[in-house]
């Protein structure tokens, strides 16, 4: 194989209940795998100090976001605390064509929307080691009131039920091991037979048996 061989990019989707450590794993993976890039979401919320349009988010008006919904521009979108956030289909398709691997951090509902869109992706679900550990992590953040923690715990029960529909489940008991496991998934998926058959030299005479 040569460095000039071009593979289509892979979309990796990471979901988890709040407090499972998904965001930490996501950030560490981006830092450790230079070939991975982050999908930039569209949002209607106001830009905060230090943020840059097109870098942190694509900041658009409510009317523009509504137009994009009507045109089917999003593979997934949601409203959170009165603001809308969405992932554009064109962004993901372009990255794939350019051979760029994308890491997408979305909730369970967003992952379900993306799966229903028909876009090919590798779905990874991050679990806490147990519900007691999840409650302890949420309480240890000291950012939420008891009522909010209870609501997050109730949401976690229904979100965890969806884990069986994901391609991989990673239990975040020990953070470094969880990061290493997700990284191993990324590496293994790049060597999956159906992906390799698209780029291997014709002289090998390999054809898909499926």
Protein Blocks (a to p, Z undefined) as FASTA:
>chain_A
ZZkbccddddddddddehilmmmmmmmmmmmmmmbccdddddfbdcdehiaehklpccdd
fklmmmmmmnopafbdcdeehiacdddfklmmmmmmnopacdddddfklmmmmmmnopac
dddddddfbfklmmmmmmmnopacfklmmmmmmmmmmmmmmmmmpmbdcddfblmlmmmm
mmmmmmmmmmgmklmmmmgcfklopacfZZ
